[in-house]
């Protein structure tokens, strides 16, 4: 039986507390990172202090202090719980990924035009004379001829040209490189990883110890004869 105040198990029975939800013990309103985790944590707290006497003179005062304490400490411990859920490889010290890409395009267009114009005129006369018999008045080579050939020629030339060209080019390149692994001794990495492991539940239990008398009684009765040599 209790010596100074009341054992936690007596408190649970008297107030008809619901341990998983924490109703009746001040363990039902504190913030928790996952509501499904509340039942397991509450059971662990109650089991740890089951036979210890509460550290305050009344159930109501003890319940108030339990609720206040949990509301004060749980925001920090929730962060620890969340960080504990992060999955990573303790033997990996590097995990780098490089992604690069390049895209280029070019458009070229050229236009050209040419135009040429030409004009040519020619006049010619051929005169043959064996014996001067008949005078020719319309030639410049002589007044007499036995035969003659006259020719006139003329011509105009014109040409137009136009050229248009359009070129388009494009290129794209992508590359990805990754580097993973570890540098150092694997055993040292494991030791460092183990040093980061935390028993967060028991850290919370330790903070709640101030709400109890640190003495406990399981109700067993011992007789003097039971200790005889």
C-alpha positions as CSV (number, residue, x, y, z in Angstrom):
1,X,0.0,0.0,0.0
2,X,1.0,3.6,-0.5
3,X,3.1,5.3,2.2
4,X,2.8,9.0,1.5
5,X,0.4,9.7,-1.3
6,X,-1.2,7.2,-3.8
7,X,0.2,4.8,-6.2
8,X,-0.4,5.4,-9.9
9,X,-2.3,2.1,-10.3
10,X,-4.7,3.2,-7.6
11,X,-5.2,6.5,-9.4
12,X,-6.0,4.7,-12.6
13,X,-8.6,2.5,-10.8
14,X,-10.2,5.3,-8.8
15,X,-10.7,7.7,-11.8
16,X,-11.5,4.8,-14.2
17,X,-8.8,6.2,-16.5
18,X,-8.6,5.1,-20.1
19,X,-4.8,4.5,-20.5
20,X,-4.5,4.3,-24.3
21,X,-6.3,7.6,-24.9
22,X,-5.0,9.2,-21.7
23,X,-8.4,10.4,-20.5
24,X,-8.4,10.8,-16.7
25,X,-4.6,11.0,-16.5
26,X,-3.8,14.3,-18.3
27,X,-2.4,12.3,-21.2
28,X,-5.1,13.0,-23.7
29,X,-4.4,16.5,-24.9
30,X,-0.7,16.8,-25.5
31,X,0.5,17.3,-29.1
32,X,1.9,14.2,-30.7
33,X,3.4,13.8,-34.2
34,X,1.1,10.9,-34.9
35,X,-2.2,10.3,-33.1
36,X,-1.8,6.6,-33.5
37,X,1.4,6.8,-31.4
38,X,-0.3,8.2,-28.4
39,X,-1.7,4.8,-27.1
40,X,1.7,3.1,-27.2
41,X,3.4,6.0,-25.4
42,X,0.7,6.3,-22.8
43,X,0.9,2.6,-22.0
44,X,4.7,2.9,-21.6
45,X,4.4,5.8,-19.2
46,X,1.8,4.1,-17.1
47,X,3.7,0.8,-17.0
48,X,6.9,2.5,-15.9
49,X,5.3,4.4,-13.0
50,X,2.6,1.8,-12.2
51,X,3.8,1.1,-8.6
52,X,5.2,4.5,-7.9
53,X,3.4,7.1,-5.7
54,X,2.3,10.3,-7.3
55,X,4.4,13.3,-6.3
56,X,1.5,15.7,-5.4
57,X,-1.0,15.7,-2.6
58,X,-4.1,15.2,-4.8
59,X,-5.1,13.4,-8.0
60,X,-6.4,16.6,-9.5
61,X,-3.2,18.6,-8.9
62,X,-1.1,15.7,-10.2
63,X,-3.2,15.4,-13.3
64,X,-2.9,19.1,-13.9
65,X,0.9,19.0,-13.7
66,X,1.0,15.9,-15.9
67,X,-1.0,17.7,-18.6
68,X,1.1,20.9,-18.3
69,X,4.4,19.0,-18.4
70,X,3.5,17.0,-21.5
71,X,2.3,20.1,-23.4
72,X,5.6,21.8,-22.6
73,X,8.0,19.0,-23.6
74,X,6.2,17.3,-26.5
75,X,6.8,20.0,-29.2
76,X,10.5,19.3,-29.0
77,X,10.2,15.5,-28.8
78,X,7.8,15.5,-31.8
79,X,10.6,17.0,-33.9
80,X,12.9,14.2,-32.7
81,X,10.3,11.6,-33.6
82,X,10.0,13.1,-37.1
83,X,13.7,13.2,-37.6
84,X,13.9,9.6,-36.5
85,X,11.6,8.7,-39.4
86,X,14.0,9.9,-42.0
87,X,15.4,7.0,-43.8
88,X,19.0,7.1,-45.0
89,X,22.0,4.9,-45.6
90,X,24.5,5.3,-42.7
91,X,27.3,4.1,-44.9
92,X,26.7,6.7,-47.6
93,X,28.7,9.9,-47.2
94,X,28.1,11.2,-50.7
95,X,25.2,11.3,-53.0
96,X,25.6,13.8,-55.8
97,X,23.7,14.1,-59.0
98,X,24.6,16.5,-61.8
99,X,22.1,17.2,-64.7
100,X,23.1,19.5,-67.6
101,X,21.4,20.4,-70.8
102,X,22.0,22.6,-73.8
103,X,19.7,23.7,-76.5
104,X,20.6,25.9,-79.5
105,X,18.8,27.0,-82.6
106,X,19.7,29.2,-85.6
107,X,17.7,30.6,-88.6
108,X,19.5,31.9,-91.6
109,X,17.7,33.6,-94.6
110,X,19.3,35.2,-97.6
111,X,17.8,36.9,-100.7
112,X,19.7,37.9,-103.9
113,X,18.7,39.2,-107.3
114,X,20.5,40.0,-110.5
115,X,19.5,42.0,-113.6
116,X,21.4,42.6,-116.8
117,X,20.6,44.5,-120.1
118,X,22.5,44.5,-123.4
119,X,22.1,46.1,-126.8
120,X,24.1,45.4,-129.9
121,X,24.0,46.7,-133.6
122,X,26.1,45.7,-136.6
123,X,26.4,46.8,-140.3
124,X,28.5,45.3,-143.0
125,X,29.1,45.4,-146.8
126,X,31.1,43.2,-149.1
127,X,31.9,44.5,-152.6
128,X,33.6,42.4,-155.4
129,X,34.8,44.2,-158.6
130,X,36.2,42.5,-161.7
131,X,36.1,45.3,-164.2
132,X,34.6,48.6,-163.4
133,X,31.5,48.9,-165.5
134,X,28.7,50.2,-163.3
135,X,29.1,52.8,-160.6
136,X,27.7,52.2,-157.1
137,X,26.5,55.3,-155.3
138,X,25.5,53.7,-152.0
139,X,28.7,52.1,-150.9
140,X,31.8,53.4,-149.3
141,X,34.3,51.1,-150.8
142,X,34.2,51.9,-154.4
143,X,32.0,53.1,-157.3
144,X,32.2,50.0,-159.4
145,X,31.6,46.4,-158.5
146,X,30.6,43.2,-160.2
147,X,28.8,41.9,-157.0
148,X,28.1,43.1,-153.4
149,X,26.6,41.9,-150.2
150,X,25.2,44.2,-147.6
151,X,24.0,43.2,-144.0
152,X,22.6,44.9,-141.0
153,X,22.2,43.2,-137.6
154,X,21.0,44.4,-134.2
155,X,19.8,42.8,-130.9
156,X,18.8,43.6,-127.4
157,X,19.4,41.2,-124.4
158,X,17.9,41.4,-120.9
159,X,18.0,38.9,-118.1
160,X,16.7,38.9,-114.5
161,X,17.5,36.5,-111.7
162,X,16.4,36.2,-108.1
163,X,17.4,33.7,-105.4
164,X,16.0,33.2,-102.0
165,X,17.3,30.7,-99.4
166,X,16.3,30.0,-95.8
167,X,18.2,27.6,-93.5
168,X,17.2,26.5,-89.9
169,X,19.3,24.4,-87.6
170,X,18.7,23.2,-84.0
171,X,20.5,21.0,-81.6
172,X,19.9,19.6,-78.1
173,X,22.0,17.7,-75.6
174,X,21.4,16.3,-72.1
175,X,23.7,14.6,-69.7
176,X,23.4,13.2,-66.2
177,X,26.1,12.0,-63.8
178,X,25.7,10.6,-60.3
179,X,28.2,9.8,-57.6
180,X,27.3,7.7,-54.6
181,X,29.3,5.8,-51.9
182,X,31.3,6.6,-48.8
183,X,34.7,7.8,-47.9
184,X,36.5,6.6,-44.8
185,X,36.3,3.4,-42.7
186,X,32.9,1.7,-42.6
187,X,33.2,0.7,-39.0
188,X,33.8,4.4,-38.0
189,X,30.7,5.4,-39.9
190,X,28.6,2.8,-38.0
191,X,29.9,4.0,-34.7
192,X,29.0,7.5,-35.5
193,X,25.5,6.4,-36.6
194,X,24.9,4.4,-33.5
195,X,25.8,7.5,-31.4
196,X,22.8,9.3,-33.0
197,X,20.3,6.6,-32.0
198,X,17.8,7.9,-29.4
199,X,15.3,6.1,-27.2
200,X,12.9,9.0,-27.3
201,X,10.1,7.3,-25.3
202,X,12.5,6.8,-22.3
203,X,13.7,10.4,-22.6
204,X,10.0,11.5,-22.1
205,X,9.6,9.1,-19.2
206,X,12.7,10.5,-17.5
207,X,11.3,14.0,-17.8
208,X,8.1,12.8,-16.0
209,X,10.0,11.4,-13.1
210,X,9.6,14.7,-11.2
211,X,5.9,14.0,-10.9
212,X,6.4,10.9,-8.8
213,X,7.9,10.2,-5.3
214,X,10.5,7.8,-6.8
215,X,9.4,5.2,-4.3
216,X,7.2,2.3,-5.1
217,X,5.3,-0.6,-3.5
218,X,3.9,-3.6,-5.2
219,X,1.6,-4.5,-2.3
220,X,3.3,-7.8,-1.4
221,X,3.5,-8.8,2.3
222,X,6.8,-10.2,3.6
223,X,7.0,-12.1,6.9
224,X,10.0,-12.1,9.1
225,X,10.6,-15.8,8.6
226,X,11.0,-15.3,4.9
227,X,14.3,-13.6,5.5
228,X,15.8,-16.1,8.0
229,X,19.2,-17.6,7.0
